[in-house]
Amino acid sequence: MGFNPPGQDNGPNYDAPREMQDLPAGQARSNLALSLQYHFRESDETAAARVSPVSNPYEPDYDQLSPPPPLGAQRPVPEQNESSRDLLHSSYQGSVGQNSFDGHSFGHNSYGPGAFGHYPADQHGRMPGSPGYEYPEPEYDVEASRLAESRLSVMHRAPTMQDWGQNGEALSVPDFAHGRPDSTYQEFDVDESWMMRQQQNQLAGGLGRSKTRKVKLVQGSVLSIDYPVPSAIKNAVEPRYRSGPGSMEEEFTKMRYTAATCDPNDFTLRNGFNLRPKMYNRHTELLIAITYYNEDKVLLARTLHGTMQNIRDIVNLKRSKFWNKGGPAWQKIVVCLVFDGLDKVDKNVFDVLATVGIYQDGVLKKDVNGKETVAHIFEYTSQVSVTPDQQLVRPDPDKPHRNLPPVQFIFCLKQKNSKKINSHRWLFNAFGRILNPEVAILIDAGTKPGPRALLSLWEGFYNDRDLGGACGEIHVMLGKGGKMLLNPLVAVQNFEYKISNVLDKPLESAFGYVSVLPGAFSAYRFRAIMGRPLEQYFHGDHTLSKSLGKKGIDGMNIFKKNMFLAEDRILCFELVAKASQKWHLSYIKASKGETDVPEGAAEFIGQRRRWLNGSFAMSLYSLMHFGRMYGSGHNLIRLFFLHIQFVYNLVNVTFSWFSLASFYLTTTIIMKLVGTPQVLSGYHGWPFGDTATPIVNVLIKYIYIAFLVLQFVLALGNRPKGAQYTYVLSFMVFGLIQLYLLVLTGYLVYRAFTGTPIEDQISFASGKAFFDSFFGSDTGVAGLIIIALFTIYGLNYIASFLYLDPWHMFHSFPQYLVLMSTYINILMVYAFNNWHDVSWGTKGSDTAEALPSAMIVKDEKGKEAVVEEIEQEQEDIDSKFEKVVWRALAPMSEMAEEKPEKKDVEDSYKSFRTGLVILWLLCNIVLIVVVTTDDFITLGVSKASDVRTPTYFRVLLYSTAVLSIVRFFGFLWFIGRTGIMCCFARR
């Protein structure tokens, strides 16, 4: 039966018991706040004054128990039929009502305070919570079920009217968040709270029963300690895995912590460092790396849970020639999380990791005997996960095929922020050399791999021995029902991602050189990138700047530094050009990942600055060093196609350099063609008439120029966040001008096909006459329009339908057409004007100062070096774990905006930037002048601007058409090859 709040007639809707594990996080948190509001931090006198007339003297402490079920709430559907269960109060080792902390039974009351629905009516018919109700005798050991931290003996009372809102609904957490300073769940600084929890004396709980143990150092210098995990985590592991082949009991019962006080290059077996998969003599086929900077716990849970689901896809394979041989499949997979510095981490993320079992508070050591810790490394094998909607997922004994398998985790928490390249150096040079995986998959926190995405990536390597790197399809997170498409910036990026996956990536895959494998979702064969590729890649790691000298980041010029803004492109080029090797890169259509994109103008501009500057610098580098391809091991056919790709890339870079002038010329000339009255042909100015249209067009032209100049002013003197509204206005103005241009283009097409007797030309002209009439220099307007329409619009639609994913052409393509000019007029202008903005260097960690140190002492015999460590009781570990879970499942709070870091940039960088911008502007201005002015006639140029302008546009349109056709044929080859290879793929 359910509980009716006193004085309320709530009807039969409350007579439906619900389980805690099915509560949405916000509702569970709200009910917990109601229960704990009266039972934490209050005196015994206050508690005694609020005891109901008849109370159960055996009521357990309430902060160990779960909250009451929400009143009238609907049961949410778990993600993909996952078993979202109560982690804290269930176990494989006990009966249904057993507490996984200590094995003592709770009976059937697993809810705690307020969960009256699990007590039946007494012999007099009185309901739970009503005066005179006689509670049944408890079926559990009271002392065993108490939390070790809290020794309160507070009696429970029934909620009063003030505890409930209208219609019996519990008030939400914000209603109680203020004016309640003594609540355990009050709002306070998350970072400060996390730092307080790192002090072990506080973690001991003041119980006076904690003892110390002496831990021997490996080779006298390496601190590596095993810590017991909470009972709820270790008991969640299925028995078939605990006693399965190759399983080690300690990997499920102990979390291993290693304080690495060395450089990643020195993290070796010889120096005393090791990892559990190597210690257990396991072969690592797949190393999955998740790199993290400052994402929130929802983004991390999205990536982590999606990765564990993909591992389940691999483990559940029925017909596999590889994964089902040589031991369990899960033992061949390792997931490595690399966090870039303590200061930038959202401390709420640690609660999610602690819930999974791969982190514990109070374990970190800032130094070992005075030597600073560089990275904190945790290892644990877990079968528990947290979903992005903050639901716990643990094995369900009734549905073993749906359970997540054990996952071998390595969690590397770097003490200082030292950038992503350094994180990859820990991954490849430290962990990779010990584990020696066949394939390493790179995922950024926030990217969610789709179903079987990681399996599809691995299959690409398994079926192609020359494949050195691959990437999957990254698509934009659109929200429920695609609601995020209402934001034009999201729609534009969605189209950009989609068309890149449809045309660009397949073409480059056909050539064998994919210019960029996105770091957010890509994979490499480990032995392929060993050697020069990684050496060149790690030149961008500023922690190596002193040892590398002029080859390091401090010795580079500003051009090379910008290359490392697109570090993924460096690794791709070096891999394909590796001496005496024939590695190639590929795009794998079946592998899909979902990521979020910037939703605001400021974030969008900042992201594209890095992308545009990095890709432009790397494109020039790859063109200038194309000769290295001759020293590789590629055959003549591959080299032939690489030469075609070289020409293709050269043309694209040239068009990109002159794109500023091209957009301006396109805008002004189309307005002139449509708006200027033509006496001979009888055309009138459109759309405002012969008199008004030229005036409107002149005004639009000057507005275009004014806002273009404004972009240079903003880019040179303001940050995007500081001029956010001005940038939004600029997007709107350029979008409206582009929309006007599209309308004029549509009218121009209509006029070309209705005002010219094309039917007569087709009927009476033949041979050369027909060709000249359709594509000739004087009358070939219709031919140019057909080519432009077909290559710009038609091929995109055809390719998208053949790709079986055409929807972006309907809901995102229109927004892209409107905002297309902003990619040049705003994004590229800002990027080139901030070419000097390259920030490197280590930011010191203030957070690390709060961590305890590990001091080395001698043992009793005065010989071996040991470290004294506080050893906690299992009861203490379990009690603190429940609070960890509640913090992990608590709803997200709005975080304060980070203050921007001040940057000190050398004057030489700004000088290089100034020269680059002047050269870029000069080239584009010269092109505009050459095409549009008649002043060159005085210099001996015979043709007037009226002749040069159509010539320029013919070259532009024909070149665009050729590039589009090349992309389309590359797409066709990729689709055909992929279809054929699917028939012969192995697993």
Summary of the structure (lengths in Angstrom):
residues: 987
radius of gyration: 33.2
end to end distance: 52.3
largest distance: 113.5
contacts: 3176
relative contact order: 0.10
helix: 50%
strand: 12%
